Amino acid sequence: MLDKFKPGDTKTFERVVTKADCAMFDSGPVHPVYATFALARDAEWCCRLFVLEMKEEDEEGIGTMISVNHVSPAPEDVVVLFTATVKSLRGNEIICSYVAYCGERLVASGETGQKILKKEKLETLFRAL
């Protein structure tokens, strides 16, 4: 694992909310705004941008936790800007806080964690399932 980042470093990611990102369950559409589960996916991706630069060829990242405080809606076709900030680096684990904004309005905030493990170790763990 490469030691490239420190607490306080940031990465950004923009998501244009599409129909596929809106709240929908097996029973059908709920409402035409960014779903909390889609927010979680994109928050994890924003933190993964660090992992992509930290992992070596024989390593891969795996999510360990996520929290989402979804405070306001983001309708279809708007741009949501995610900013992930390294909160801590402990061994092979990175913890990021993040915020997601639609213009000046906070849409969500929270934390996400990922560990970087050898691909071989992950394959062994997955085979044992």
C-alpha positions in Angstrom: 0.0 0.0 0.0 1.3 3.4 -1.0 1.6 6.1 1.6 0.3 9.1 -0.5 -2.2 10.9 1.7 -2.6 12.5 5.1 -5.6 13.7 7.2 -7.1 16.7 5.7 -6.4 15.8 2.0 -9.5 16.0 -0.2 -11.0 14.5 -3.4 -14.1 15.6 -5.3 -16.6 13.9 -7.5 -19.6 15.2 -9.3 -22.8 13.2 -10.0 -25.6 14.4 -12.3 -28.7 12.8 -10.7 -30.4 10.5 -13.2 -33.7 8.6 -13.1 -31.6 5.5 -12.1 -30.4 7.4 -9.0 -33.9 8.2 -7.8 -35.7 6.4 -5.0 -37.3 3.2 -6.3 -38.0 -0.1 -4.7 -39.5 -3.4 -5.8 -43.0 -1.8 -5.5 -42.0 1.0 -8.0 -40.9 4.6 -7.9 -41.1 6.5 -4.7 -40.2 10.1 -5.7 -38.0 11.7 -8.4 -35.1 12.7 -6.1 -31.7 11.3 -5.3 -32.2 8.2 -3.2 -30.3 7.7 0.0 -28.8 4.4 -1.2 -27.5 6.1 -4.4 -26.0 8.9 -2.2 -24.2 6.1 -0.2 -22.8 4.6 -3.4 -21.4 7.9 -4.6 -20.0 8.8 -1.2 -18.2 5.5 -1.1 -16.9 6.1 -4.6 -15.6 9.6 -3.6 -13.5 8.0 -0.8 -12.4 5.2 -3.2 -10.7 7.8 -5.3 -8.0 7.8 -2.5 -7.9 4.0 -2.5 -7.3 3.9 -6.3 -4.1 5.9 -5.8 -3.0 4.0 -2.6 -3.5 0.4 -3.6 -0.7 -1.5 -5.3 -1.2 -3.9 -8.3 -1.7 -6.9 -6.0 -4.2 -5.1 -3.7 -7.8 -4.0 -3.7 -10.0 -1.9 -1.5 -13.1 -3.1 0.4 -15.7 -1.1 2.1 -15.9 -1.3 5.9 -18.6 1.2 6.9 -20.7 4.1 5.7 -23.0 6.6 7.3 -25.4 8.9 5.5 -27.1 12.0 7.0 -29.5 12.8 4.1 -30.7 16.3 4.9 -32.2 17.7 1.7 -33.4 16.4 -1.7 -31.6 16.7 -5.0 -33.9 16.3 -8.0 -33.2 14.6 -11.3 -30.8 16.4 -13.6 -29.0 18.5 -10.9 -25.3 18.2 -10.2 -24.3 17.0 -6.7 -20.7 17.8 -5.7 -19.1 15.3 -3.3 -16.0 16.2 -1.3 -14.3 13.5 0.7 -11.7 14.4 3.3 -9.3 12.0 4.8 -10.1 11.8 8.5 -7.7 9.1 9.5 -5.3 6.5 8.1 -4.6 3.5 10.4 -2.6 0.7 9.0 -4.5 -0.5 5.9 -7.7 1.5 6.7 -8.8 4.9 5.5 -11.7 6.8 7.0 -13.1 9.7 5.2 -15.7 12.3 6.1 -17.7 13.6 3.2 -20.2 16.3 2.2 -22.5 16.5 -0.8 -23.8 19.8 -2.1 -26.3 20.8 -4.7 -25.1 24.4 -5.4 -25.0 26.1 -1.9 -27.4 23.5 -0.3 -26.1 20.6 1.7 -27.7 17.4 0.5 -25.8 14.9 2.7 -22.8 14.3 5.0 -21.3 11.3 6.7 -18.3 9.0 6.9 -17.1 6.1 4.9 -14.3 3.6 5.5 -12.3 1.2 3.4 -9.5 -1.2 3.9 -6.8 -2.2 1.4 -6.0 -5.9 1.3 -4.0 -8.2 -0.8 -6.2 -9.5 -3.7 -5.2 -13.0 -2.7 -6.5 -12.6 0.8 -9.8 -11.3 -0.5 -10.2 -14.2 -2.9 -9.5 -16.6 0.0 -12.1 -14.9 2.2 -14.7 -14.9 -0.6 -14.1 -18.6 -1.5 -14.8 -19.5 2.1 -18.3 -18.0 2.0 
